[in-house]
Amino acid sequence: MAIALFGGTFNPVHTGHLRVATELAELLHVRSVRMMPCAFPPHRGAPQASAQQRLDMLNAAIANQSLLVADDLELQRTEPSYSIDTLELVRQQIGAVQPLFFCIGMDALAKIDTWQRWRELLGHCHIVVSSRPETERPKTGAVAEWIDAHRCDDLAILQQSPAGKVHFCEMTMLDLSSTEIRRKLARGENIQFMTPDAVVNYIQQHHLYE
Ligand code: ATP
């Protein structure tokens, strides 16, 4: 069975994340998508949620269903974690044969050459890129050449190999962002229906982003 990872800060998780992760699970025919909050240094001065609170909100958002699961692998690590470290670790856990899909947005792909050891990523996983209306696919330069060398439009080929391909897909992009949710909360505005009720309640109970 293939494994899919969907990383993010999830600060907080919102319906846009949940929708796209659900569509990825269906597209990739995986039993579940592992949603993995990344560790990041707390922003001084700005009211932020802790790593544990981001994970709690994610768990609250996906409770009582099986398609999406929370994975705290990155939050457990004490040193700064790069995607390449995470993928190496997951590959060790699942063995050499299972397909591993690492799902990122076009915004992340456009800057992937700034990531630690980025050319090694495809040694461990396939990269599945969902389109973002505001970001074009890189057309020139090192990233464009790397895409040309590894692009594969046939998902069946990805399903049959553990790693090594870049695949593009169109996902529903709801007009939502964690930034907008935090902005609204800072202004004392209502965020209902931008994220599940369980997350709205958690934010209220813990006075987050006020
Ligand atoms: P922020 O506003 O704090 O930058 P964000 O809303 O963009 O956060 P992230 O946690 O950074 O959320 O995003 C995690 C992943 O979810 C990324 O791959 C991003 O491309 C994707 N994503 C974010 N917002 C949406 C959305 N509205 N619809 C679909 N995918 C989204």
Boltz pocket constraint, residues with backbone or C-beta under 6 A from the ligand:
constraints:
  - pocket:
      binder: B
      contacts: [[A, 7], [A, 8], [A, 9], [A, 10], [A, 11], [A, 12], [A, 16], [A, 17], [A, 20], [A, 103], [A, 104], [A, 105], [A, 106], [A, 107], [A, 108], [A, 132], [A, 172], [A, 173], [A, 174], [A, 175], [A, 176], [A, 177], [A, 178], [A, 179], [A, 180]]
      max_distance: 6.0
